[in-house]
């Protein structure tokens, strides 16, 4: 009988939770699986985002590095680590090394879908508001999810509709090749209320502050 090899140990404990699903959402939008078939890479201009990512996956003893974009030389923060078990897990749920344009459905337990969606919003999504000059005292706001993969946006749209009965509106950016899934005021409130329902959940503070200010104008709060 041959000797058994040492069982590999992962840096990330693979166990679904609200924070774990949130960080999977960050990876699905802003993360990268390297061609080495073991390394996971996450880059953000926001240091808080990086710290949330590390905290959510409970990664110990990892160095936060700095990098500069080749286009505008802006500073970004970066974490990279090798974990074969976690890498293969991400592949199994639908996040691949060439995910940007190929990602479709992601296997998220229903219980944690809106935590995952909050990660998608903090990663590549946006929230914006404005006063509509066409109507007196008309304040508008939109929640928007973005991806270069139409399949992924259509899956998000279907999932959100399944849980909340709202459909939104999908468009393609005039410049570039990204797809945008937008929800207006009434539907946004339904989605945001679910995403931020857990009061001690991880989120990007500056984005949440923007949402809270907009909701405050119409007398709402999460």
Buried (B, 14 or more C-beta within 10 A) or exposed (E): EEEEEEEEEBBBEBEBBBBBBBBBBBBBBBBBBEEEEBBBBBBBEBEBBBBBBBEBBBBEEBEEEEEEEEEEEEEBBBBBBBBBBBBEBBBEEBBEBEBBEEBBBBEBEEEBBBBBBBBBBBBBBBBEBEEEEEEEEEEBBBBBBBBBBBBBBBBBBEBBEEBBEBEBEBEEEEEEEBBBBBBBBEBBBBBBBBBBEBEEBBBBEEBBEBBBEBBEEEEEEB
